[in-house]
Amino acid sequence: MQVSTAKIDGESALKRYFINPVISYIKENLGILIGLIVMCIVLSIMSPAFLTKSNVLNILRQVSTNANLAFGMTLAIIICGIDLSVGSILALAGTLTAGLITVNHMPSVLAILIGLVVGTLLGLFNGVVIAKTGIPPFIVTLAMYNIARGAAYVYTGGNPIRTIDPVFNFIGNGYLGPVPLPVIYTVIFFIAVSYMMNRTQFGRHIYALGGNKEAAKFSGININKVQIGVYTLLGFLASFSGIVLCGRMYSGQPTVGVGFELDAIAAVVLGGTSMMGGIGKMGGTVLGVLVIGVLNNGLNLLNINSFWQLIAKGIVILLAVYVDILKKKKR
C-alpha cells in the first residue's frame, strides 16, 4: 500500500510540476511554435546546412545576446516602458572593458567588473530619470542611446580595441562540454528572471504596475522602486552581453550593437508580451528570440541581402503588434 501511495504521489507531482506546465506552455504559444517549426522545416529543405550540429550551435550562440536583452526588455514593456539604449550600453561596456585590459593593462576580472558596474549605473540612471521626472521612457532611453554610443566612440576614437587575453576571450568563446558558454549564461538568466517574475514580490509588482498604474499605486506598491529596478536590471544585462560579445569577437568595437534594441523588441512582441503592458512571459520571449535568430540565420544561409532582413523584421514587428491589439480588443 505504501508503494502504491508513493507511486501515485510521484505521478501526481510529475503531472503537476512538469506535464501540466508543458501543456499550458504549448497552448499559450501554439501559434508562434507552429510558425517556428514551419520556418525550420522550410529552411532545412532549402539549405542542407541549416540543421547541422555546427549551425544549430551557431544559432544558439548568436541568439544568446538578443535573448539576454529581450529578457530585460520584456520587463520594461510589461510596465508600459521601453529601452532604446541597450545596444549602446552594450557597446560602451564592451569597449570600456577591452580598453582597460589592452590599453591600461588592468587584470581582466577587475576590468569586467568595472564594465558591468558602468553599464548597470547607466541603467540605474535611466530608471531614476524616468521615475523621478515623469519623462517618457522612449525619450529618456533615446537620449541614453546617443550618450552611451557617443561615449563609446570618444573612448575608442572610433577604432576597435583588440583584446588577446585568455581569461577574457574564454568567457565569450569557451564551452561547457559541447555547449557554448554564452548559451549557458542565457539559460541561467532565463531561470533567474523567470523565478523573479513568478515567485517574488518584485515580479508581482511588475505585473501590477503594467496592468494598472493607478491601482498599483493605491495598493501601496512603490512605483518608482519598480521602475528603477527594471531599468537597472536592463543596464546589467546589456553590459554583461556587451562584455561577452567583446570577448567572443576578440575586440571592443564602438559600432557593435546598432539595431540590437529592435531585435529585442521584435522578440518580445513576437513572444506575446503586450505593448499595452501587464502581460508577458519569459517562455514566450524565448520563442520570439528563436524566431528572429532562425530568420536571420536562414536568410544568411540563402545568401539573401542583409537589407532584406531589416525589412522582414520590420514587417514581423508590425504584424505582432497588430495581433496584440486585436487580442486586447477581444479581451
Salt bridges, closest charged atoms under 4 A:
GLU28 OE2 - LYS281 NZ 3.07
ASP263 OD1 - LYS313 NZ 2.87
